Amino acid sequence: MTGGNTYNTIDFSQQYFLLRNKEGRIYSDKEVAGLPEIDKDHQHYKEWQVRKESGNRLARYLAGKEKALEILEVGCGNGWLAAKLSAIPSAQVTAIDINKEELTQAKRVFEEIKNLEFFNCSLMDEELNNRQFDIIVFAASVQYFSSLEKVLNDQLKRLTTGGEIHIIDSRFYRDDEIHAARLRSNDYYENIGFPEMSEQYFHHSLEQLRSFDHDILFDPNSIINKLKRSKNPFYWICIRNNA
């Protein structure tokens, strides 16, 4: 996870790791190596079915470009998705996270993948200075940035011409839904014993995307997707740099 803007990143990283541990989202090396496949008895099995679907869709889409791609994943966590994307022919994947514990695990578990590199850093750190990417992926991470417009505008500058930002596995709301969503998040963090984390979880709206050249590649509220037996609640949003 790559962290919000109003919190010291070290404090955030520590609190975030403790929270994930409390939630049962810290996995053994063996489990991480097998993700998104996980034991059916695991408490987060259904969640991983959703992430498996999202990851497969993204990987197929990017492979379909049939060209060399420089890919950046922001907030890679334990690295499972970055490792999956590294299997795309001619892809070079860079994955970053400020969560040192999971990032260290990612380096250890996936150390033999030559076209995959991990950095324990934020988007503002020097490791990414002057680097350009064809694809930037936010998977379950954009909600930890306070300003959606700022982070997208900043990353558009890091894209090659015709490059794309992909947002998956994060909720987006209508403007009139955000207040209730914030209350639910506050209650959740209070009940689990991490009330300070509610200050670091941000609720973004679809309306905030209006100024960007974007497509919704998967809409969970479309009629056909509502009728599906297994429901993925997350939008898949693609923002293009056509400058």
N, C-alpha and C positions, 0 to 999 in steps of 0.2 A: 504494500500500500504506500502511496506517495504523499499523503499528508495534506492538511489544510493550511490556511494562510495566517491564522491568528494565534497559533500555538507554537511554542518552541518545538522544532522538529524532533529533538531528542526525547522530550517529554511525550510528545504524540506517539512516537515510535514505540516507546516502552509501554504506554497505556494501551495502544492498539494491540500489541503482542499479548499482553495480559488478558485483554478482552477476548481475543480470538481463542486463547487457551481455555478461558471460562466457557466459551461457546462450543468447545469441542472441535475447533477448526485448525488445530495444530496436529499435523500428521507425522507418522513415522517415515523414514526414508523409503521404506518398501512401499508404503501407501502412496507417497508422492510420485514415485517412479511409475506407478500404475494408473494415476489419475488421467482422465476423469472416471475411469472404471473404479468402482469401490464396492465393498461388500454390501449386499442388499440389507443386511441387518444394521448398517451404520446409520446413526441418527440423521445424517445429512445426505442420505442416498438420493432422495428425490431432488434435492438441490443440485446434486452432481449430474443427474439426468438432464436437467435444464442446461447446465453449463456445458455438458457434452454436446448437446444439440447446437448451442450457440457457437462453440468452438469449431465444430465440424462444418457448419455453414460458412463461417469466416474463412477457414482453411481452403474449402472448395472454391470459394469466390476468388481468393488471392491466387491459388494455383491456376485458375482459369485465365489469368492475365498472361501466362506463358512467357514470362520475361524475368530477368534478374530483379530482385526486390531487396532494398534496404529497409528493414522493418524495425520500429522501436515500439516496445511494449512499456507503458507507463503504469507503475504499480503492479509489478509482476508477481509479488508474493513468493510462493514456493517454486515458481518457474514452470508449472505444468503446461500452461498455454504457450509460453515462449518456446518450450521444447517441441510442442506439437507444430508450431509454425515453422520451426527450423527444418521440418521434414519436407517443406515445399521446395521443389527443385529450384536451384539457383537463388535461394533466399539467404540473406545474412541477417541474423536477428540480434538486436541489442535490447536487453531487458534491465529496467531500473526499479529500485524500491528503496525507501528509507528504513524499512524494517530489517535491521541487520540480521536478526536471528533466522528469519525465513530466507533471506537472500543468501546467507551462508549455506543453508541447507540446499538451496537451489544450485549453487555452485558445486556442491559436493555430489549431489544426485546426478546432475547432468554434465559433469566435467568432461566426459568423453565426446560430447557433441562439438565439433570443431567450428561450425558456423554459428555458434551461439555464445554470446558474452554477457555477463552480468556485472552491473555496477551498483554499489550501495551509495546511491546519491539521489538528489531531487532534480527536477527539470531545470533548476537554476544553477546547478553545479558545473564546474569547468569540464567535466568528462564529456559533456555534450556540446561544448563550445565549437562553433563553426561546422558542426556536422549537419548533413542534410539526409532526409529519409523520404522514401517513396510512400511508406505506410506508417502511420502512428496509431497504435491501438490503446484504447482505454477500456479495460475489461474489469467491471466491478470496481472502478476506481474514481470515476469522474465526480462522484458525490462527495469526495473529500477535498474538492477545490471550491472555495467560497464563491468565486466568480466564474461562471461558465463562459461568459463572453471573453474574459481576459485570457483564460487558459487556451481557448480555441484560437483566438487571434494570435497569441504568442506562438502556438505550435504550427499555425499556417505558415509562418515565416520560416519554419524549420523544414517544410515540405519542399520537395522538388516540384517543378511545374507539372501539373496534372496529378500530383500526389493526393493522398486521401487520409483523412482521420476517420477511424471507425470506433464507435462507442457501442459496447455490448454489455449485457448483464448489469445494467443500472436502471433504476426506475426514473421515468419522467412523468410529470404531472401537468394537468391543466392548472392555470393560475388559481382557479377557485377551489382546487383540491389541496393546495400547499399547506394552508394553516392546519387542517386536520391531520395531514401527514406529519407535520412537525410535532404535534401533540402526541401522536402515536410513537414517534421516535424518542421523544423525551421520556415517555412512560417506560418504554423498553429499556433504555439505558439506566433509568432510575431503578427499575426492578432487578436488573442484572448486577447492579452494584458499581456502575461506571457512569454516574450522572454527568461528569465533565466531558464525556465523549459526545454528548448531544450538541456541544459547541463546535464540533468538528465534522458533523454530518450535515450536508447541505442538500436541499430539495430543489431540483432544477425543473424548469417547465419547458414544454415544447415551444411555447411562444418565444423563448429566448433564442431559438434557432432561426428565427425569421430572417435575420440579416445575413445569414450564411448560405452559400450555395450547397444545399444538402438534399439528400433523399432518405426516406424511411424505407429501408430494405426489408424490415420485418415489423409489422404492426400487430401487437398482441390483441388489439381491439377490433381488428377487421372481422367481418362475419365469418369467413372461412376458418380463421384461427380460433375464434371463440367456439366453433363447433368441434374442434379437435379434442380427442380424448385426453391427451396430455397437453397441458397448457404451459407455454413459456410466457411469463408476465412481462418480459423485457423488450423494449424497442431495440432494433438494430439500426443505428443512424450512421450514414456516410456523409462526411463533409469534404468537399473537393476544393483543391487549390487550382483555380483556372487562370491565375494571373499570368 
